[in-house]
Amino acid sequence: MDGSLLLDETGRMLVVAGLICAVLLVPMMIVGLIVGMIQAATSVSEQSLSFVPKLLALVLCLVVFGAAVVELLTSFTAELFGVIGRIGR
């Protein structure tokens, strides 16, 4: 087994994981920032007021980008199994 192949696949795995996390976390951080600014401006410190919009943003992102995320994971997994098959020969 070649060490550079392992490093290449690990790098691709980190890119795929980063893309999936970015798709889900960036909108939640933006919503959290907006809600935090509204809470600071109105002096309302209710915890559920911060949680519910983030949860709704996550659900919306999963509905909009869920198919793309699953397709990305499926294609990466198929390619990874292909690489594993080539190594085993």
N, CA, C and O atoms as a CHARMM CRD file, in Angstrom:
* protein
*
  356
    1    1 MET  N      0.85100  -1.18700   0.00000 PROA 1      0.00000
    2    1 MET  CA     0.00000   0.00000   0.00000 PROA 1      0.00000
    3    1 MET  C      0.88900   1.24000   0.00000 PROA 1      0.00000
    4    1 MET  O      1.87800   1.32300   0.72900 PROA 1      0.00000
    5    2 ASP  N      0.52100   2.16200  -0.80900 PROA 2      0.00000
    6    2 ASP  CA     1.28700   3.38900  -0.95500 PROA 2      0.00000
    7    2 ASP  C      0.80300   4.41600   0.06700 PROA 2      0.00000
    8    2 ASP  O     -0.39800   4.64600   0.20200 PROA 2      0.00000
    9    3 GLY  N      1.73400   5.02700   0.77700 PROA 3      0.00000
   10    3 GLY  CA     1.37200   6.00800   1.79500 PROA 3      0.00000
   11    3 GLY  C      0.75600   7.26400   1.21800 PROA 3      0.00000
   12    3 GLY  O     -0.09500   7.89100   1.84800 PROA 3      0.00000
   13    4 SER  N      1.18600   7.63900   0.00700 PROA 4      0.00000
   14    4 SER  CA     0.62800   8.84700  -0.59800 PROA 4      0.00000
   15    4 SER  C     -0.83700   8.64600  -0.98200 PROA 4      0.00000
   16    4 SER  O     -1.62400   9.59200  -0.93800 PROA 4      0.00000
   17    5 LEU  N     -1.20700   7.42100  -1.35900 PROA 5      0.00000
   18    5 LEU  CA    -2.60400   7.13000  -1.67600 PROA 5      0.00000
   19    5 LEU  C     -3.48100   7.30200  -0.44400 PROA 5      0.00000
   20    5 LEU  O     -4.58100   7.85100  -0.51600 PROA 5      0.00000
   21    6 LEU  N     -2.97700   6.82500   0.68000 PROA 6      0.00000
   22    6 LEU  CA    -3.71800   6.97000   1.93600 PROA 6      0.00000
   23    6 LEU  C     -3.87600   8.44200   2.30600 PROA 6      0.00000
   24    6 LEU  O     -4.94700   8.85700   2.74900 PROA 6      0.00000
   25    7 LEU  N     -2.83100   9.22200   2.13100 PROA 7      0.00000
   26    7 LEU  CA    -2.91500  10.65200   2.43500 PROA 7      0.00000
   27    7 LEU  C     -3.85400  11.37700   1.47500 PROA 7      0.00000
   28    7 LEU  O     -4.57900  12.28400   1.88400 PROA 7      0.00000
   29    8 ASP  N     -3.84600  10.98400   0.20800 PROA 8      0.00000
   30    8 ASP  CA    -4.75800  11.59400  -0.76300 PROA 8      0.00000
   31    8 ASP  C     -6.21500  11.32400  -0.40000 PROA 8      0.00000
   32    8 ASP  O     -7.04800  12.23000  -0.43000 PROA 8      0.00000
   33    9 GLU  N     -6.51100  10.08800  -0.06100 PROA 9      0.00000
   34    9 GLU  CA    -7.88900   9.73000   0.29300 PROA 9      0.00000
   35    9 GLU  C     -8.30800  10.38900   1.60800 PROA 9      0.00000
   36    9 GLU  O     -9.46400  10.78400   1.76400 PROA 9      0.00000
   37   10 THR  N     -7.38600  10.50700   2.53800 PROA 10     0.00000
   38   10 THR  CA    -7.69800  11.19200   3.79100 PROA 10     0.00000
   39   10 THR  C     -7.98000  12.67200   3.54400 PROA 10     0.00000
   40   10 THR  O     -8.88500  13.24200   4.15200 PROA 10     0.00000
   41   11 GLY  N     -7.22100  13.28300   2.66800 PROA 11     0.00000
   42   11 GLY  CA    -7.46800  14.68300   2.31000 PROA 11     0.00000
   43   11 GLY  C     -8.81700  14.86600   1.64300 PROA 11     0.00000
   44   11 GLY  O     -9.53200  15.82300   1.93900 PROA 11     0.00000
   45   12 ARG  N     -9.17700  13.94700   0.73700 PROA 12     0.00000
   46   12 ARG  CA   -10.49200  14.01700   0.09000 PROA 12     0.00000
   47   12 ARG  C    -11.60600  13.83000   1.11500 PROA 12     0.00000
   48   12 ARG  O    -12.64700  14.48300   1.03800 PROA 12     0.00000
   49   13 MET  N    -11.38100  12.93300   2.07500 PROA 13     0.00000
   50   13 MET  CA   -12.38400  12.71200   3.11500 PROA 13     0.00000
   51   13 MET  C    -12.59500  13.97400   3.95200 PROA 13     0.00000
   52   13 MET  O    -13.72500  14.31300   4.30400 PROA 13     0.00000
   53   14 LEU  N    -11.51400  14.65500   4.26100 PROA 14     0.00000
   54   14 LEU  CA   -11.63500  15.88700   5.03700 PROA 14     0.00000
   55   14 LEU  C    -12.35200  16.97900   4.24400 PROA 14     0.00000
   56   14 LEU  O    -13.10900  17.76300   4.81600 PROA 14     0.00000
   57   15 VAL  N    -12.12100  17.03300   2.93900 PROA 15     0.00000
   58   15 VAL  CA   -12.81600  18.01700   2.10200 PROA 15     0.00000
   59   15 VAL  C    -14.31200  17.72300   2.06500 PROA 15     0.00000
   60   15 VAL  O    -15.13100  18.63300   2.18800 PROA 15     0.00000
   61   16 VAL  N    -14.66700  16.45000   1.89400 PROA 16     0.00000
   62   16 VAL  CA   -16.08200  16.07400   1.85900 PROA 16     0.00000
   63   16 VAL  C    -16.74500  16.38100   3.19800 PROA 16     0.00000
   64   16 VAL  O    -17.84700  16.92900   3.23600 PROA 16     0.00000
   65   17 ALA  N    -16.08100  16.03100   4.29000 PROA 17     0.00000
   66   17 ALA  CA   -16.64500  16.31700   5.61300 PROA 17     0.00000
   67   17 ALA  C    -16.77700  17.82100   5.84100 PROA 17     0.00000
   68   17 ALA  O    -17.75800  18.27300   6.43100 PROA 17     0.00000
   69   18 GLY  N    -15.80900  18.58800   5.38400 PROA 18     0.00000
   70   18 GLY  CA   -15.88000  20.04000   5.51900 PROA 18     0.00000
   71   18 GLY  C    -17.01800  20.64700   4.71800 PROA 18     0.00000
   72   18 GLY  O    -17.69000  21.56600   5.18500 PROA 18     0.00000
   73   19 LEU  N    -17.23500  20.13800   3.51700 PROA 19     0.00000
   74   19 LEU  CA   -18.34700  20.63400   2.69900 PROA 19     0.00000
   75   19 LEU  C    -19.69300  20.34600   3.36000 PROA 19     0.00000
   76   19 LEU  O    -20.57900  21.20000   3.38300 PROA 19     0.00000
   77   20 ILE  N    -19.83300  19.15300   3.88900 PROA 20     0.00000
   78   20 ILE  CA   -21.09800  18.79600   4.53400 PROA 20     0.00000
   79   20 ILE  C    -21.31400  19.64200   5.77800 PROA 20     0.00000
   80   20 ILE  O    -22.42100  20.12400   6.01600 PROA 20     0.00000
   81   21 CYS  N    -20.27700  19.82400   6.56300 PROA 21     0.00000
   82   21 CYS  CA   -20.41400  20.65300   7.77100 PROA 21     0.00000
   83   21 CYS  C    -20.69400  22.11200   7.41600 PROA 21     0.00000
   84   21 CYS  O    -21.49600  22.77200   8.07600 PROA 21     0.00000
   85   22 ALA  N    -20.04000  22.60700   6.38800 PROA 22     0.00000
   86   22 ALA  CA   -20.24700  24.01000   6.00600 PROA 22     0.00000
   87   22 ALA  C    -21.67700  24.24700   5.54000 PROA 22     0.00000
   88   22 ALA  O    -22.27600  25.27500   5.85300 PROA 22     0.00000
   89   23 VAL  N    -22.22000  23.29200   4.79300 PROA 23     0.00000
   90   23 VAL  CA   -23.58700  23.43900   4.29100 PROA 23     0.00000
   91   23 VAL  C    -24.57900  23.52200   5.44500 PROA 23     0.00000
   92   23 VAL  O    -25.57800  24.23600   5.35600 PROA 23     0.00000
   93   24 LEU  N    -24.31000  22.79700   6.52200 PROA 24     0.00000
   94   24 LEU  CA   -25.25000  22.77300   7.63800 PROA 24     0.00000
   95   24 LEU  C    -24.94000  23.82400   8.70800 PROA 24     0.00000
   96   24 LEU  O    -25.86200  24.38500   9.30100 PROA 24     0.00000
   97   25 LEU  N    -23.67300  24.09400   8.96000 PROA 25     0.00000
   98   25 LEU  CA   -23.32300  24.96600  10.08100 PROA 25     0.00000
   99   25 LEU  C    -23.32600  26.45500   9.75200 PROA 25     0.00000
  100   25 LEU  O    -23.67300  27.26800  10.60800 PROA 25     0.00000
  101   26 VAL  N    -22.94900  26.83000   8.53700 PROA 26     0.00000
  102   26 VAL  CA   -22.87300  28.25400   8.20200 PROA 26     0.00000
  103   26 VAL  C    -24.23800  28.93500   8.30000 PROA 26     0.00000
  104   26 VAL  O    -24.32600  30.00700   8.89800 PROA 26     0.00000
  105   27 PRO  N    -25.30600  28.36300   7.73900 PROA 27     0.00000
  106   27 PRO  CA   -26.61400  29.01900   7.92000 PROA 27     0.00000
  107   27 PRO  C    -27.05200  29.07800   9.38300 PROA 27     0.00000
  108   27 PRO  O    -27.67900  30.05000   9.80500 PROA 27     0.00000
  109   28 MET  N    -26.72200  28.04000  10.15700 PROA 28     0.00000
  110   28 MET  CA   -27.08800  28.07200  11.57400 PROA 28     0.00000
  111   28 MET  C    -26.31300  29.16400  12.31400 PROA 28     0.00000
  112   28 MET  O    -26.86000  29.81000  13.20800 PROA 28     0.00000
  113   29 MET  N    -25.05400  29.37600  11.95200 PROA 29     0.00000
  114   29 MET  CA   -24.28800  30.43900  12.59900 PROA 29     0.00000
  115   29 MET  C    -24.81800  31.81200  12.21400 PROA 29     0.00000
  116   29 MET  O    -24.85800  32.71800  13.04700 PROA 29     0.00000
  117   30 ILE  N    -25.21900  31.97100  10.97300 PROA 30     0.00000
  118   30 ILE  CA   -25.77800  33.25700  10.53600 PROA 30     0.00000
  119   30 ILE  C    -27.08000  33.54300  11.26500 PROA 30     0.00000
  120   30 ILE  O    -27.30300  34.66000  11.73300 PROA 30     0.00000
  121   31 VAL  N    -27.94800  32.52900  11.36200 PROA 31     0.00000
  122   31 VAL  CA   -29.21500  32.70700  12.09100 PROA 31     0.00000
  123   31 VAL  C    -28.93700  33.00100  13.55800 PROA 31     0.00000
  124   31 VAL  O    -29.59600  33.85600  14.15100 PROA 31     0.00000
  125   32 GLY  N    -27.97800  32.30900  14.14800 PROA 32     0.00000
  126   32 GLY  CA   -27.62300  32.56600  15.54800 PROA 32     0.00000
  127   32 GLY  C    -27.10600  33.97300  15.76800 PROA 32     0.00000
  128   32 GLY  O    -27.40900  34.59800  16.78400 PROA 32     0.00000
  129   33 LEU  N    -26.32000  34.47700  14.81500 PROA 33     0.00000
  130   33 LEU  CA   -25.81000  35.83800  14.92000 PROA 33     0.00000
  131   33 LEU  C    -26.94000  36.85400  14.83500 PROA 33     0.00000
  132   33 LEU  O    -26.97300  37.81700  15.60100 PROA 33     0.00000
  133   34 ILE  N    -27.86000  36.64300  13.91100 PROA 34     0.00000
  134   34 ILE  CA   -28.99100  37.56900  13.76900 PROA 34     0.00000
  135   34 ILE  C    -29.86900  37.54200  15.00900 PROA 34     0.00000
  136   34 ILE  O    -30.26500  38.59300  15.51200 PROA 34     0.00000
  137   35 VAL  N    -30.17700  36.35000  15.50700 PROA 35     0.00000
  138   35 VAL  CA   -31.00600  36.24000  16.71400 PROA 35     0.00000
  139   35 VAL  C    -30.28600  36.84500  17.90700 PROA 35     0.00000
  140   35 VAL  O    -30.91400  37.48600  18.74900 PROA 35     0.00000
  141   36 GLY  N    -28.97000  36.64700  17.98800 PROA 36     0.00000
  142   36 GLY  CA   -28.19800  37.23400  19.09100 PROA 36     0.00000
  143   36 GLY  C    -28.21400  38.75200  19.06800 PROA 36     0.00000
  144   36 GLY  O    -28.29900  39.39700  20.11400 PROA 36     0.00000
  145   37 MET  N    -28.13200  39.32000  17.87100 PROA 37     0.00000
  146   37 MET  CA   -28.18600  40.78500  17.77400 PROA 37     0.00000
  147   37 MET  C    -29.56900  41.30000  18.15400 PROA 37     0.00000
  148   37 MET  O    -29.69100  42.33200  18.81400 PROA 37     0.00000
  149   38 ILE  N    -30.61100  40.58300  17.73800 PROA 38     0.00000
  150   38 ILE  CA   -31.96700  40.98700  18.11300 PROA 38     0.00000
  151   38 ILE  C    -32.16600  40.86900  19.62200 PROA 38     0.00000
  152   38 ILE  O    -32.78000  41.73500  20.24400 PROA 38     0.00000
  153   39 GLN  N    -31.63900  39.78400  20.20700 PROA 39     0.00000
  154   39 GLN  CA   -31.76500  39.62400  21.66000 PROA 39     0.00000
  155   39 GLN  C    -30.99200  40.70000  22.40500 PROA 39     0.00000
  156   39 GLN  O    -31.45200  41.18500  23.43900 PROA 39     0.00000
  157   40 ALA  N    -29.83200  41.07700  21.90000 PROA 40     0.00000
  158   40 ALA  CA   -29.06000  42.13000  22.55500 PROA 40     0.00000
  159   40 ALA  C    -29.75600  43.48100  22.43700 PROA 40     0.00000
  160   40 ALA  O    -29.71200  44.29200  23.36200 PROA 40     0.00000
  161   41 ALA  N    -30.39100  43.71400  21.31100 PROA 41     0.00000
  162   41 ALA  CA   -31.06300  44.99600  21.10600 PROA 41     0.00000
  163   41 ALA  C    -32.32800  45.11400  21.94900 PROA 41     0.00000
  164   41 ALA  O    -32.68500  46.20600  22.39100 PROA 41     0.00000
  165   42 THR  N    -33.00700  43.98800  22.17000 PROA 42     0.00000
  166   42 THR  CA   -34.27200  44.02800  22.91000 PROA 42     0.00000
  167   42 THR  C    -34.13900  43.58600  24.35500 PROA 42     0.00000
  168   42 THR  O    -35.12400  43.61500  25.09300 PROA 42     0.00000
  169   43 SER  N    -32.94200  43.17400  24.78500 PROA 43     0.00000
  170   43 SER  CA   -32.67600  42.70200  26.14900 PROA 43     0.00000
  171   43 SER  C    -33.53600  41.50400  26.51900 PROA 43     0.00000
  172   43 SER  O    -33.91700  41.34500  27.67900 PROA 43     0.00000
  173   44 VAL  N    -33.84600  40.65600  25.53300 PROA 44     0.00000
  174   44 VAL  CA   -34.57700  39.41600  25.79000 PROA 44     0.00000
  175   44 VAL  C    -33.54500  38.29700  25.81000 PROA 44     0.00000
  176   44 VAL  O    -32.80100  38.12500  24.84500 PROA 44     0.00000
  177   45 SER  N    -33.49400  37.54000  26.89200 PROA 45     0.00000
  178   45 SER  CA   -32.48300  36.49200  27.01600 PROA 45     0.00000
  179   45 SER  C    -33.12600  35.11600  27.16700 PROA 45     0.00000
  180   45 SER  O    -32.69900  34.32400  28.00700 PROA 45     0.00000
  181   46 GLU  N    -34.11800  34.83300  26.38500 PROA 46     0.00000
  182   46 GLU  CA   -34.78700  33.53500  26.41900 PROA 46     0.00000
  183   46 GLU  C    -33.96100  32.53200  25.61400 PROA 46     0.00000
  184   46 GLU  O    -33.61800  32.79100  24.46000 PROA 46     0.00000
  185   47 GLN  N    -33.64500  31.39000  26.22200 PROA 47     0.00000
  186   47 GLN  CA   -32.80900  30.39800  25.55800 PROA 47     0.00000
  187   47 GLN  C    -33.52000  29.72300  24.39100 PROA 47     0.00000
  188   47 GLN  O    -32.90200  29.46200  23.35900 PROA 47     0.00000
  189   48 SER  N    -34.79000  29.44300  24.54000 PROA 48     0.00000
  190   48 SER  CA   -35.50700  28.77200  23.45500 PROA 48     0.00000
  191   48 SER  C    -35.67500  29.68700  22.25200 PROA 48     0.00000
  192   48 SER  O    -35.85100  29.20800  21.13200 PROA 48     0.00000
  193   49 LEU  N    -35.62300  30.98500  22.46400 PROA 49     0.00000
  194   49 LEU  CA   -35.71400  31.93900  21.36600 PROA 49     0.00000
  195   49 LEU  C    -34.50400  31.82400  20.44900 PROA 49     0.00000
  196   49 LEU  O    -34.59700  32.11400  19.25600 PROA 49     0.00000
  197   50 SER  N    -33.39000  31.40900  20.99100 PROA 50     0.00000
  198   50 SER  CA   -32.18800  31.21700  20.19800 PROA 50     0.00000
  199   50 SER  C    -32.15500  29.83800  19.54000 PROA 50     0.00000
  200   50 SER  O    -31.63000  29.69300  18.43600 PROA 50     0.00000
  201   51 PHE  N    -32.70700  28.83200  20.20300 PROA 51     0.00000
  202   51 PHE  CA   -32.62800  27.45400  19.72100 PROA 51     0.00000
  203   51 PHE  C    -33.57100  27.16900  18.56200 PROA 51     0.00000
  204   51 PHE  O    -33.17600  26.53400  17.58400 PROA 51     0.00000
  205   52 VAL  N    -34.79200  27.62600  18.65900 PROA 52     0.00000
  206   52 VAL  CA   -35.82000  27.28900  17.66500 PROA 52     0.00000
  207   52 VAL  C    -35.46600  27.81300  16.26400 PROA 52     0.00000
  208   52 VAL  O    -35.59600  27.04800  15.30900 PROA 52     0.00000
  209   53 PRO  N    -35.03100  29.05400  16.08400 PROA 53     0.00000
  210   53 PRO  CA   -34.66700  29.49100  14.72000 PROA 53     0.00000
  211   53 PRO  C    -33.49100  28.71100  14.14000 PROA 53     0.00000
  212   53 PRO  O    -33.46200  28.44500  12.93900 PROA 53     0.00000
  213   54 LYS  N    -32.51600  28.33800  14.98200 PROA 54     0.00000
  214   54 LYS  CA   -31.40600  27.53600  14.49500 PROA 54     0.00000
  215   54 LYS  C    -31.88600  26.15800  14.05300 PROA 54     0.00000
  216   54 LYS  O    -31.42900  25.63300  13.03800 PROA 54     0.00000
  217   55 LEU  N    -32.79000  25.58400  14.80200 PROA 55     0.00000
  218   55 LEU  CA   -33.34700  24.28600  14.44200 PROA 55     0.00000
  219   55 LEU  C    -34.12300  24.37200  13.12900 PROA 55     0.00000
  220   55 LEU  O    -34.02400  23.47800  12.28800 PROA 55     0.00000
  221   56 LEU  N    -34.88500  25.43100  12.95500 PROA 56     0.00000
  222   56 LEU  CA   -35.62100  25.62300  11.70300 PROA 56     0.00000
  223   56 LEU  C    -34.66800  25.82900  10.52200 PROA 56     0.00000
  224   56 LEU  O    -34.92600  25.34000   9.42200 PROA 56     0.00000
  225   57 ALA  N    -33.57700  26.54600  10.74800 PROA 57     0.00000
  226   57 ALA  CA   -32.59100  26.74200   9.68600 PROA 57     0.00000
  227   57 ALA  C    -31.92800  25.41300   9.31000 PROA 57     0.00000
  228   57 ALA  O    -31.66300  25.16100   8.13500 PROA 57     0.00000
  229   58 LEU  N    -31.66400  24.57300  10.30000 PROA 58     0.00000
  230   58 LEU  CA   -31.07900  23.26200  10.02700 PROA 58     0.00000
  231   58 LEU  C    -32.03300  22.39700   9.21800 PROA 58     0.00000
  232   58 LEU  O    -31.61900  21.74400   8.25900 PROA 58     0.00000
  233   59 VAL  N    -33.30000  22.38600   9.59300 PROA 59     0.00000
  234   59 VAL  CA   -34.28900  21.59200   8.86300 PROA 59     0.00000
  235   59 VAL  C    -34.41800  22.10600   7.43300 PROA 59     0.00000
  236   59 VAL  O    -34.49200  21.31400   6.49400 PROA 59     0.00000
  237   60 LEU  N    -34.44400  23.41800   7.26300 PROA 60     0.00000
  238   60 LEU  CA   -34.53800  23.99400   5.91400 PROA 60     0.00000
  239   60 LEU  C    -33.31700  23.62000   5.07200 PROA 60     0.00000
  240   60 LEU  O    -33.45500  23.28700   3.89500 PROA 60     0.00000
  241   61 CYS  N    -32.13500  23.67400   5.66500 PROA 61     0.00000
  242   61 CYS  CA   -30.92000  23.29800   4.93300 PROA 61     0.00000
  243   61 CYS  C    -30.92800  21.81800   4.57100 PROA 61     0.00000
  244   61 CYS  O    -30.49000  21.44700   3.48300 PROA 61     0.00000
  245   62 LEU  N    -31.42000  20.97400   5.46700 PROA 62     0.00000
  246   62 LEU  CA   -31.50000  19.55000   5.15500 PROA 62     0.00000
  247   62 LEU  C    -32.48600  19.27600   4.03800 PROA 62     0.00000
  248   62 LEU  O    -32.25100  18.40500   3.20200 PROA 62     0.00000
  249   63 VAL  N    -33.59400  20.01300   4.01500 PROA 63     0.00000
  250   63 VAL  CA   -34.57600  19.82600   2.94500 PROA 63     0.00000
  251   63 VAL  C    -34.00200  20.30200   1.60900 PROA 63     0.00000
  252   63 VAL  O    -34.16600  19.63500   0.58800 PROA 63     0.00000
  253   64 VAL  N    -33.33300  21.44900   1.61700 PROA 64     0.00000
  254   64 VAL  CA   -32.82600  22.02700   0.37500 PROA 64     0.00000
  255   64 VAL  C    -31.58500  21.27800  -0.12500 PROA 64     0.00000
  256   64 VAL  O    -31.49500  20.94200  -1.30600 PROA 64     0.00000
  257   65 PHE  N    -30.63000  21.01900   0.77600 PROA 65     0.00000
  258   65 PHE  CA   -29.34800  20.45000   0.37100 PROA 65     0.00000
  259   65 PHE  C    -29.19100  18.97400   0.71200 PROA 65     0.00000
  260   65 PHE  O    -28.12700  18.40600   0.46500 PROA 65     0.00000
  261   66 GLY  N    -30.20700  18.34000   1.26500 PROA 66     0.00000
  262   66 GLY  CA   -30.09600  16.94900   1.70100 PROA 66     0.00000
  263   66 GLY  C    -29.76000  15.99700   0.57300 PROA 66     0.00000
  264   66 GLY  O    -28.91900  15.11400   0.74300 PROA 66     0.00000
  265   67 ALA  N    -30.39500  16.15300  -0.56800 PROA 67     0.00000
  266   67 ALA  CA   -30.12800  15.26700  -1.70600 PROA 67     0.00000
  267   67 ALA  C    -28.69800  15.43300  -2.20200 PROA 67     0.00000
  268   67 ALA  O    -28.04800  14.44900  -2.55600 PROA 67     0.00000
  269   68 ALA  N    -28.20800  16.64600  -2.23000 PROA 68     0.00000
  270   68 ALA  CA   -26.83100  16.88600  -2.68100 PROA 68     0.00000
  271   68 ALA  C    -25.82600  16.29000  -1.70000 PROA 68     0.00000
  272   68 ALA  O    -24.80400  15.73900  -2.11100 PROA 68     0.00000
  273   69 VAL  N    -26.11400  16.39900  -0.40300 PROA 69     0.00000
  274   69 VAL  CA   -25.23000  15.83100   0.60900 PROA 69     0.00000
  275   69 VAL  C    -25.18600  14.31100   0.49300 PROA 69     0.00000
  276   69 VAL  O    -24.11300  13.71000   0.55600 PROA 69     0.00000
  277   70 VAL  N    -26.35000  13.69200   0.32500 PROA 70     0.00000
  278   70 VAL  CA   -26.39300  12.23800   0.18900 PROA 70     0.00000
  279   70 VAL  C    -25.67900  11.79800  -1.09000 PROA 70     0.00000
  280   70 VAL  O    -24.96700  10.79400  -1.07600 PROA 70     0.00000
  281   71 GLU  N    -25.85700  12.52800  -2.19300 PROA 71     0.00000
  282   71 GLU  CA   -25.18200  12.18800  -3.44200 PROA 71     0.00000
  283   71 GLU  C    -23.67800  12.32600  -3.29900 PROA 71     0.00000
  284   71 GLU  O    -22.93300  11.49200  -3.81400 PROA 71     0.00000
  285   72 LEU  N    -23.21300  13.36500  -2.60800 PROA 72     0.00000
  286   72 LEU  CA   -21.79000  13.56100  -2.37600 PROA 72     0.00000
  287   72 LEU  C    -21.20800  12.41600  -1.55500 PROA 72     0.00000
  288   72 LEU  O    -20.15100  11.88000  -1.88900 PROA 72     0.00000
  289   73 LEU  N    -21.89200  12.04600  -0.48800 PROA 73     0.00000
  290   73 LEU  CA   -21.41800  10.93900   0.34100 PROA 73     0.00000
  291   73 LEU  C    -21.44100   9.61500  -0.40900 PROA 73     0.00000
  292   73 LEU  O    -20.52500   8.80600  -0.26000 PROA 73     0.00000
  293   74 THR  N    -22.46600   9.38300  -1.20800 PROA 74     0.00000
  294   74 THR  CA   -22.57300   8.13800  -1.96200 PROA 74     0.00000
  295   74 THR  C    -21.46100   8.01800  -3.00500 PROA 74     0.00000
  296   74 THR  O    -20.83600   6.96600  -3.13900 PROA 74     0.00000
  297   75 SER  N    -21.22400   9.09900  -3.73600 PROA 75     0.00000
  298   75 SER  CA   -20.16900   9.05000  -4.75500 PROA 75     0.00000
  299   75 SER  C    -18.79300   8.90200  -4.11500 PROA 75     0.00000
  300   75 SER  O    -17.94900   8.16900  -4.63100 PROA 75     0.00000
  301   76 PHE  N    -18.55700   9.58600  -3.00300 PROA 76     0.00000
  302   76 PHE  CA   -17.26200   9.45400  -2.32800 PROA 76     0.00000
  303   76 PHE  C    -17.06700   8.03800  -1.80800 PROA 76     0.00000
  304   76 PHE  O    -15.97700   7.47800  -1.92800 PROA 76     0.00000
  305   77 THR  N    -18.11600   7.45100  -1.22900 PROA 77     0.00000
  306   77 THR  CA   -18.00600   6.09700  -0.70800 PROA 77     0.00000
  307   77 THR  C    -17.76800   5.09000  -1.82500 PROA 77     0.00000
  308   77 THR  O    -16.96900   4.16800  -1.66200 PROA 77     0.00000
  309   78 ALA  N    -18.44700   5.25100  -2.95700 PROA 78     0.00000
  310   78 ALA  CA   -18.23800   4.34900  -4.09300 PROA 78     0.00000
  311   78 ALA  C    -16.80900   4.46300  -4.61900 PROA 78     0.00000
  312   78 ALA  O    -16.18100   3.44900  -4.92500 PROA 78     0.00000
  313   79 GLU  N    -16.29000   5.68400  -4.72800 PROA 79     0.00000
  314   79 GLU  CA   -14.91400   5.86700  -5.17600 PROA 79     0.00000
  315   79 GLU  C    -13.92500   5.28200  -4.18500 PROA 79     0.00000
  316   79 GLU  O    -12.91100   4.70500  -4.57800 PROA 79     0.00000
  317   80 LEU  N    -14.21900   5.43100  -2.90200 PROA 80     0.00000
  318   80 LEU  CA   -13.33100   4.89300  -1.86900 PROA 80     0.00000
  319   80 LEU  C    -13.30700   3.37000  -1.91500 PROA 80     0.00000
  320   80 LEU  O    -12.24300   2.76800  -1.77100 PROA 80     0.00000
  321   81 PHE  N    -14.46000   2.73700  -2.11200 PROA 81     0.00000
  322   81 PHE  CA   -14.49100   1.27800  -2.23700 PROA 81     0.00000
  323   81 PHE  C    -13.75400   0.83200  -3.50400 PROA 81     0.00000
  324   81 PHE  O    -13.12900  -0.22900  -3.50900 PROA 81     0.00000
  325   82 GLY  N    -13.81700   1.61800  -4.56300 PROA 82     0.00000
  326   82 GLY  CA   -13.05100   1.31100  -5.76200 PROA 82     0.00000
  327   82 GLY  C    -11.55500   1.35700  -5.50900 PROA 82     0.00000
  328   82 GLY  O    -10.81400   0.50300  -5.99400 PROA 82     0.00000
  329   83 VAL  N    -11.11000   2.34500  -4.75500 PROA 83     0.00000
  330   83 VAL  CA    -9.68900   2.45100  -4.40800 PROA 83     0.00000
  331   83 VAL  C     -9.28000   1.27400  -3.53500 PROA 83     0.00000
  332   83 VAL  O     -8.20300   0.70500  -3.71700 PROA 83     0.00000
  333   84 ILE  N    -10.13400   0.90900  -2.58900 PROA 84     0.00000
  334   84 ILE  CA    -9.81900  -0.22900  -1.71300 PROA 84     0.00000
  335   84 ILE  C     -9.72800  -1.51200  -2.54500 PROA 84     0.00000
  336   84 ILE  O     -8.86400  -2.35300  -2.29400 PROA 84     0.00000
  337   85 GLY  N    -10.61800  -1.66200  -3.53500 PROA 85     0.00000
  338   85 GLY  CA   -10.56300  -2.82600  -4.40900 PROA 85     0.00000
  339   85 GLY  C     -9.29400  -2.88500  -5.23600 PROA 85     0.00000
  340   85 GLY  O     -8.73200  -3.96100  -5.44200 PROA 85     0.00000
  341   86 ARG  N     -8.83400  -1.72000  -5.71700 PROA 86     0.00000
  342   86 ARG  CA    -7.58700  -1.69900  -6.49200 PROA 86     0.00000
  343   86 ARG  C     -6.37500  -2.00900  -5.62400 PROA 86     0.00000
  344   86 ARG  O     -5.40800  -2.60500  -6.09900 PROA 86     0.00000
  345   87 ILE  N     -6.41800  -1.61100  -4.35500 PROA 87     0.00000
  346   87 ILE  CA    -5.30100  -1.89300  -3.45300 PROA 87     0.00000
  347   87 ILE  C     -5.22400  -3.38700  -3.17900 PROA 87     0.00000
  348   87 ILE  O     -4.13000  -3.94100  -3.07500 PROA 87     0.00000
  349   88 GLY  N     -6.37800  -4.04700  -3.05900 PROA 88     0.00000
  350   88 GLY  CA    -6.41200  -5.46200  -2.70100 PROA 88     0.00000
  351   88 GLY  C     -5.92600  -6.39300  -3.79200 PROA 88     0.00000
  352   88 GLY  O     -5.68300  -7.56800  -3.51900 PROA 88     0.00000
  353   89 ARG  N     -5.77500  -5.91700  -5.01000 PROA 89     0.00000
  354   89 ARG  CA    -5.35400  -6.79800  -6.10700 PROA 89     0.00000
  355   89 ARG  C     -3.89700  -7.06700  -6.07500 PROA 89     0.00000
  356   89 ARG  O     -3.38300  -7.79000  -6.92900 PROA 89     0.00000
